[in-house]
Amino acid sequence: MGEIHREKLSQWEKEQEEEEEEAQAQIDIWKYIFGFVEQAVVKCAIELGIAEAIEAHGKPMTLSELSSTLRCDPSYLNRIMRFLVRRKIFKTTTSTTNHGCDLSYVQSPLSRRLLRNGEHSMTALLMLESSHVMLAPWHGLSDRVLVDGNPSFKKVHGEDVWDYAATNLEHSNLINEAMACDANLVVPVMVEGCSEVFEGLTTLVDVGGGNGAAMGVVAKSCPWIKAINFDLPHVIAAVAPKCNGVEFVAGDMFASVPKADAVFIKWVLHDWGDEECIQILKNCREAIPKENGRVIIVEAVIEEEEGKHDKLKDVGLMLDMVMMAHTNFGKERTLKEWEYVIKMAGFSTFTVKAINAVQSVILALP
Ligand SMILES: Nc1ncnc2c1ncn2[C@@H]1O[C@H](CSCC[C@H]([NH3+])C(=O)O)[C@@H](O)[C@H]1O
């Protein structure tokens, strides 16, 4: 191939690529303009109890059955259902009835996650993130990024998220239930694919364990382990009566952590800046034996190289934005950033294991 011909070809390829990118941008920009719509419609579906109604019906449900059960206006509900079905939240089947052919709705893997008491329910997490309390700080995100910017949550609500929760128990309960959605998802994955972290333990303390969901799963799957759920006093006071083979202890992880063979700490360190993180980790290290003790950190590890992360791990980047909006100095960390806080807290070594979850398992050894 001649030099001029090759140049022309690569010029043509470049123009082609730019045209495709332009066409894609024309589509993609709408995703950002109306990004909130999907969350809002799913929230509406949860509030109406659409998934529950279809589940209780036990067979495909027509629009008229669904509207009369939920006391909805059929034409509005029809539009909501059309939107959800296009996004594979609910599926349709056609069934023959006395009046001819009827379109009916059935559950999909996504809609099952919208069942309040479903095994993989993510309802509470969606209700938390779409609550007024959690949405308001997003309006202050750009201010947060400025030099001398203010933490967005504190600016809107006058105090940080944990102090706010201590005096707004309804919101605190929503946080606890939302976190439990993820704990119920991740801990079984760990028991399945990473059971070595629980090997040889007789006691395990979950630091910032919320309503004890994680330790509930551990107590059930590894009954020889005495599981302790440790959290702030207002959390423990609200959730302790629900214990299921788990001991509940109230306290402040910045002061000290109850002693155990190992510490479990999930989705807590990302709420804090490096200095606070190091303090929490030092207290965790003091709570475990020097020999065979371990701290099991369950957190996202942000991939530094673009394009290397899978779709689930990509959720970590969204969580990083959530931390920016909802906490004072919290962030998702790269491997290097994890190494820094773990080493600064005095641990001698650590390992990272990817699991089938947004988070990885980071094992820190004293
Ligand atoms: N100073 C503190 N001492 C103990 N727990 C705290 C403190 N500050 C915040 N927390 C708790 O940290 C938790 C963070 S949310 C994570 C909950 C749980 N580990 C899960 O992944 O499902 C909340 O339950 C807070 O109440």
The ligand as an SDF file (V2000), in Angstrom:
LIG
                    3D

 26 28  0  0  0  0  0  0  0  0999 V2000
  -17.8560    6.4940   66.1150 N   0  0  0  0  0  0  0  0  0  0  0  0
  -18.4890    5.3880   65.7390 C   0  0  0  0  0  0  0  0  0  0  0  0
  -18.3650    4.2390   66.4480 N   0  0  0  0  0  0  0  0  0  0  0  0
  -19.0080    3.1050   66.0480 C   0  0  0  0  0  0  0  0  0  0  0  0
  -19.7540    3.0240   64.9180 N   0  0  0  0  0  0  0  0  0  0  0  0
  -19.8900    4.1580   64.1710 C   0  0  0  0  0  0  0  0  0  0  0  0
  -19.2610    5.3740   64.5350 C   0  0  0  0  0  0  0  0  0  0  0  0
  -19.5600    6.3160   63.6070 N   0  0  0  0  0  0  0  0  0  0  0  0
  -20.3590    5.7260   62.7010 C   0  0  0  0  0  0  0  0  0  0  0  0
  -20.5640    4.4260   63.0320 N   0  0  0  0  0  0  0  0  0  0  0  0
  -21.3870    3.4400   62.3280 C   0  0  0  0  0  0  0  0  0  0  0  0
  -20.7600    3.0570   61.0920 O   0  0  0  0  0  0  0  0  0  0  0  0
  -21.7580    2.4520   60.2800 C   0  0  0  0  0  0  0  0  0  0  0  0
  -21.4620    2.8280   58.8320 C   0  0  0  0  0  0  0  0  0  0  0  0
  -22.6480    2.1650   57.6760 S   0  0  0  0  0  0  0  0  0  0  0  0
  -22.0340    0.5110   57.4910 C   0  0  0  0  0  0  0  0  0  0  0  0
  -22.8690   -0.5140   58.2120 C   0  0  0  0  0  0  0  0  0  0  0  0
  -22.4200   -1.9580   58.0490 C   0  0  0  0  0  0  0  0  0  0  0  0
  -21.0100   -2.1750   58.3810 N   0  0  0  0  0  0  0  0  0  0  0  0
  -22.6750   -2.5190   56.6870 C   0  0  0  0  0  0  0  0  0  0  0  0
  -21.7740   -2.4920   55.8290 O   0  0  0  0  0  0  0  0  0  0  0  0
  -23.7770   -2.9780   56.4150 O   0  0  0  0  0  0  0  0  0  0  0  0
  -23.1140    2.9560   60.7880 C   0  0  0  0  0  0  0  0  0  0  0  0
  -23.8360    1.8860   61.3130 O   0  0  0  0  0  0  0  0  0  0  0  0
  -22.7310    3.9640   61.8570 C   0  0  0  0  0  0  0  0  0  0  0  0
  -23.6630    4.0710   62.9060 O   0  0  0  0  0  0  0  0  0  0  0  0
  1  2  1  0
  2  3  1  0
  2  7  2  0
  3  4  2  0
  4  5  1  0
  5  6  2  0
  6  7  1  0
  6 10  1  0
  7  8  1  0
  8  9  2  0
  9 10  1  0
 10 11  1  0
 11 12  1  0
 11 25  1  0
 12 13  1  0
 13 14  1  0
 13 23  1  0
 14 15  1  0
 15 16  1  0
 16 17  1  0
 17 18  1  0
 18 19  1  0
 18 20  1  0
 20 21  2  0
 20 22  1  0
 23 24  1  0
 23 25  1  0
 25 26  1  0
M  CHG  1  19   1
M  END
$$$$
